Structures are given as C-alpha cells and as structure tokens.
Amino acid sequence: MALSASSTVGEWLDHPVGGRILGAVLEQAGASAEALAPARSLPLEQLVALSNGQFPAEMVDSLVAAYREQAPDDADAPGTASGSTAGATSAPAPWTEQVTPGRFTGQTVVVTGAASGIGRAVAARVAREGGRVVAVDLAKEKLDELAATLPDAEVVTVAGDITSAASVEEIVRAAGDRVDALANVAGIMDDMGAVHELTDAMWERVMRVNVDGTMRLMRAVLPGMLAAGRGRIVNVASEAGLRGSAAGAAYTASKHAVVGLTKSSAVMYAGTGVQVNAVAPGGVATGIQVPGQAEFGGARLGRFMGNIPGIATAEHLAASITFLLSTDAVNLNGAILASDGGWSAV
C-alpha cells in the first residue's frame, strides 16, 4: 500500500518503510510511536493543525518525500494513493469555523476552563460573536493572553478554583446582574485506573473538579436565570459519560454524574425558561493532562482506543457547545449531544 499525506498515522506506523521513517523523526524529537497512539486514525496531514506547531507542514512533506525515495515501487504502484494531498479525493474537505456575528450580542456568558483547550475555544468564539465573556480558570497568565487576543471584545477574567465557594462568589460578582449562559468546561482526567488501582486522592480530586465544581457553578447562576425567566447551561460531559471503555473509573464515574446532573436539572427547570444540556466529546486534541497510566486499567482500555473515529480540535467542540449556549437551541432541554465523530454509534 502506498503512503501519502492523507494516509492515517496508523498506516504510516505499521508500514515497514513509513514506520521506520516516521519513527526516526519521532526519536529525533525525543518522542516515541506510542505518543501518536491516540491519533492512529487521523490522516498524517491533520497533525499539522492539531500539534500547535510541533508538527509543521514541512515535516509532512519531508516524510512523504523520504518515503517516495526509499519505497519508489510502492509510491508508483497503480491504483494506490501517492504524493501529498493533491489527488487524494477520498480525504474530507477541511472544516472552517464559521463565526456568526451578533449571535451573543447583549449576553453575558460564563465559561470555565477558559485558559486552554475547549474552554478557550468556546470563550473566544462567544466573544467574537458579540458576547460578554466571563473567562474562568486557575491559570491567570493564560487568561490574560486570551483577553489580549480579543482586543475588540469584552472579556472579564477570573482566576479562581471552581471548587472554592469564594471563587464561585467572585465569578458571580464578575458576571454582574445577569448570566445568560454558562459553559461548564473545566475538568480533569484520571490515570485510566480501575477501581482497585484508585487512590482516595485521585477519586476525590476528579470528583471535586468534574462534579462538585460543575454543580457549584450551576447552583450559583440558577437563581438569577430563574428570576429572569431564561438561561442556558451547557455541561461538558464526555464519551466516558456514555460508556465504560473511554477512561478510568474515577473519570468515567464523574462524567456519568455530569450526565445525571444535566438530565435531572432539565426536568427540574422545565418550563421556567432555563435549559440544561450537555455535550459529550470524544477524542479531542486539548491540553488536558493524563496523570500517568495505570498498569491494569490502562492495558484494559487500550484495546478499545482503536474504536475512536478520529480526534477533533477544540474549535470543533466549541461549535457544538456554542450552539447549545445560543438561543438557536430553543427546543433542546436535557439533551446529551455526542460530539464525538460517531464514536458513540459504534
């Protein structure tokens, strides 16, 4: 099989020539093939957009050129793809974010986890669509960087811990008289551990951030939403909230809890003008850290990772989340939107 820029990372790694070429590049960068395991189903060229500059387009070109040189018979084989993106008719067209001007004009939207990843993408999109954003995260410097990239928008930054009552009060004060929408994005990962590998510290930390923090922000903004007769809350669950094979016991339990919290609240506040929905991301290229890899649980879960259809960008998830945050989600309440590339359909 001939390799090209549109061949998947897995096809490159498994090819006798391509694997050697790509492995040498990874080794030079101080990495290994295992580092690309979550991206096996992605076309090699997509790493350019997902790597934040660590995998430039020139590197893809050089890999394809080296492959052509070292496996010319493969590269010229009839009926197979060769070369770069040119002629790769089976590759999907690249997605381009389409900002909707004015969609959030006059609205205040609180976004947690706004310093990086999905939260940053959501905050940036709401701001570019006219909303006043209260951007919340622990990382003050990164929040300031976000605000600096949006000089024409109103971005209020709050460096705080969503599990802290004092920080939650500060967030509400910063928002002011009214919160039109809340995006509960902040979350942390576990170490893929099974129950017998769980420490109390891991369990408590994951639950505190993913469940307690989500609930505390909801509880803080709901009285104002109820008084106004309108409001939209979007919680970020996970594919791990829909199945048992996407993460460790702590993270999976926490995201199932987020799904339950979302559905319960949708029922409780139905008819009040307040809508509560959730987005369940699949594989996403974000800055979320996996604290090591539990030996037993990690090995068990590894066999299921090949089911991931692909890895999305933070902007892909922001498109789903901002839809639910907007008034366009008028008839949705209690929905768990699987923004996972079809993983949940497998």
N, C-alpha and C positions, 0 to 999 in steps of 0.2 A: 504494500500500500504506500502510495506516495504521500509525503507530508507537505503541508503548506501552512501559511499563517492562520488559515481557518480550521486547520486540524486541531483537535482538542489537546489539552495539556496531557491527558492520559494517553492519547495516541502517540504523542511525542515521547513521553517517558517510557512507554512499552516497546517502542521501535528500537531495533538493535543499533541503528546508526543515530537516529534522532535522540534516543535516550542518552547515548554517550555524549553527544554534543551539548544537549541541554544540561546534563549532569555536570559537565566541565564548567559551564557558565555559573551554575549554582554554587559549585565548590569554590570557584574564584571569588564569589560574593560572600563566602562563609556560610552558605546555606546547604540544604540537602533536598533530595527529591521529596522527602516526607513533608517539607514545608509547603509543597504545592498540592498535597493530597486533597484538601477541600475544593481545589479548583480543577480537578481532573476532568470534569465535564465541560469546562469552559474552552472556547476557541483560544488558542495561544494569543491571538491579537487582542483579546479582551483584557489581558493582563496589563496592557498599556494604560487603559482607563482606570483600572482598579488598584494599581500599585502606587499611586501618588508619586510618580516619577522614578520609582526604583526599577521599573522595567520599561524603558523607553522604546519608542517605535523603532529606533535604530537597532536595538538589540534583536527585535523580531526579524528585521531584515537580514541581520548578520547570521542569525540562526538558520534562516531559510537558505541563504547563500552558501553557508557551510554544508548544509545537508545536500544541496544540489551538487556541490563539488565532490563530496565524499560518497554519494549514492546516486550517480548520474543515471544509472539504469532504472532505478526506482522513480526518479524525478521525471523521466521521459516516458514512463510506461503509459500505454494508451488506456483511455477510459478512467484515469485517475486524476485527481486534482494536483496541480503543481504550481509552484511560484507563490506569489503573495496574494493579496485579497482580490486582485484582478481576475475575473473569470470564475470566482467562487460563487456561483449562482445559488447554491444551497444555503449560504450564510444569510441570516436575517439582517434586514436593514437596521443600522444603529438607531437607537431611540434618542430623541432630543427632547429635553424638558421644555414644556410649553407653559410659560408664565401667563396667568390670567390677570391682567391689570385690574385693580379695583375690587377683586373678589373679597378682600378682607378690610376694605376701607371703613374707617369708623369703628373697628372692632379691636378689642384687647384680647390677645391670645397668650396664655402661659405655656411655655414649652420647657420641660425638664430634660436634662441630659443634653443641653444645647451647645456644649463646648465642642462636641465632636460627633462623628458618625451620623446616625439617623436624626438625632435631635438637632444637630447643627443644620442639616439639610432642610428639616421642617421649619426651623426658625427663619432661615434665610428665605425660603420660599414664601412664607406668610408675610415677611417684611417686604419682599419685592412685589407682593400682591396688595400692598397698601395697609397691612395690619400693624397695629402697635404690639410689639413683641416683648413679653417679659421672659427673658432668657435666663434659665436657672441651671447651675452646675456647681460642682466643687472647684473647678479649675478657673480661677478669676482671670488669669492671663489669657487663656484661650477664649473666654467670653469677651474680653476686651478686643481681641483680634477679630472675633466675629462682628462686633459692633463697628469696628474700623472698616470692615469690608462693605458695610452698608451705610455709607455716609448720608444718603438721602432718605433713610428710613428711621423710624422711631424704635430704638431697641434699648430697653431698660434691662441692665444686667443685675443679677442677684447671685452672688457667690455663697452658696449655702448647701446644707445637707437636708435632703427631703425627709429624712427620718427624724429630724430635730424639730420639736414644737416651735422653738424660737425662730428657726429658719422658715418654717411654713408661715408663721405670722408675718415675717419680713416680706415674703413673696406676696402675700395678700395685700400688705400695705403698698408695696411697689406697684401692684396692679391697679390700685385705686378703687373707684366706686363700683366698677363693674368688670367682671370677667365673662367675656362672650364664649370663650372656648378654652379648653385645657387639653394639652397633649402630654400624657404621662409616658415619656420615652425612657427616662433614666432606668437603668437596670444593670445588673452584674451577672456574670456567668459562674458556674461551678466548675469543678475539675473533672467532670464526666464520671464521678464516682457512684458506685452502687451503695445501697443503704449501709452495708457492713463496713464500707470504707469511709463513711461520713464522720466528720468531727462535729462536735457541737458548734465550734466556731464557724465552720463553713455553712452549716444549716442556718444558724441564727443570722449570719451576715446576709446570705442570699434572701432569706425571708424578710429581713428588716428592710432591705432596699426595694426588692421587687414587689412585695406585697404591702408591707406597712407603709412605705413611702407613697405608693400609689393610692392607698386608701386615705392617708392623711391629706393629700392634696385634693382629692375628691371631696372629702368632708369639709375642707376649708372653703372651697368655692361654691359648693352646692347651695348654701343659704342665699347667697346673692343671686344665683341663677333662678332659684325658685321665686324670689321676690320680683325678679324682672320678668318671669314667665317665659324665659328662653335660655338656652345654653347648650353647648355641645362638649361632651367629654370623649376623648379617644384614648384608650389604654393600649399600650403596646404589649401584646401577649407574645406568642412565639409558635412556631411549628411544634415546639415542645409542649405547648398547651393543648395540642390536638392529638398527640400520640406519645408513646413511651420510648421511642427509639431515637430521639433527636438530641438528648442531653442527659446529664446525670440526674440522680434522684432529687437533689435539692432544687435545681433549676426547673426541672420538669414539674415538680410539685408546686413551685412558686407560680409558674405560668398557668397551670391548671387553676390555681387560686385566682389569678387575674381574670381568667375567662369566667369563673363563677361570680366574682365580684361585679364584672361587667353585666352579666345576664341578670343577676339579682337587682342591680340598680336600674336596669332598663325597665324591669317590671315595676319596681317601687315608684319610679318617677314618670311612668307612662301617663300621658295626658296633662302633664304640667308644663310642657314646652321644653323640657330638658331631655336630651337624647344622649344615651351612653352606648358607645360601640367600641370595638377593639379591632386592631389589625394584628394578624399573626404572620410575621415574616418567616421566610425560610432561610436559606443561606444568603448572608449579606456581607459584603466587604466593608467592615467598620473597624473602629479602634477598640472594640470590646475585648478584654483580655481573658484568656482561659488560663487559670492559675495551675499550671502543670497538667498532668494527665494521669488519672488514677489507673493503676495497673489492671485491675479486674474489669471495672466498668468501661474504661477506655477501649480495651480489647473487644469487649462485647458489642459496643456501639459502632466500632469501626466497620463492621460488616454491613451496616445499614447506610453508611455515608455515600455509597455509590448510587443510592436512590435519589440523591439531590439532583434535580434537573439542571441547575446552574446557580451561580452566585450573582445576586443583584447588587446594584450600587445603592448608596444611601439615598440618592435622588429618586431612584425607583420607588423606594418605600415612602419618601416624602410625598410623592404624587398620590399614593393611596391614602395616606394619613390626612393630607390637607383637604382631600375631597370630603372625608368624613368630618373634618373640622368646619367645613363650609356649610352654608345654607343649602347647597345643592344636595346634601344628604337628608333632605326634608322628610323622607318616608322610611328612614332607617333607624331602628332602635333595637339594641340587643344583638346586632349583627357582629359576627366574628369573621372579618374579611381575611381570608387566607391569601396574603400577598407573597406567594412562595413559588411562582413559576410553574405551578401544577404539582408540586411535591405531595400535597395533601390528597391529590387524586390518584396517586399511585397505590 
